[in-house]
């Protein structure tokens, strides 16, 4: 599989898998704090211009991705707000959370589909880690909606940025 994103859709479940040349503990850690997430979360050309993380069950991750790349045309300057509520954390193996589209105040966007996520961090030979993301949506239509918004390209670029960032920490 290498570092290529593997994506599978089954009904309301979207499963993503990608390997990283970094130990499980480090891959987990860079998902757990605003200081790390600011370096890699979001597609290429986008930056986290706001990010707070309360990394505990019941805690909230609230963020804003802003397009800083003039080459992205109509997206330049656009903001995309998100909010996740952590359900459970089993360091360094798993994070469960519900992810929502939100506004700057953290109000959930009722017209956008939430996802119920499990991120698994599996150690592999050679000090590598397999990240498995399972996102369940409330309906097949909701999953189709986020895929049509370009989520596959966005997450592929985001995980590419994660890979780049991990290399700076090794």
PyMOL commands that set and color helices and strands:
alter all, ss='L'
color gray80, all
select helices_A, chain A and resi 24-29+34-40+70-75+125-127+140-148+151-169
alter helices_A, ss='H'
color red, helices_A
select strands_A, chain A and resi 6-10+13-20+46-53+60-67+79-90+94-101+115-124+128-137
alter strands_A, ss='S'
color yellow, strands_A
deselect
rebuild
show_as cartoon
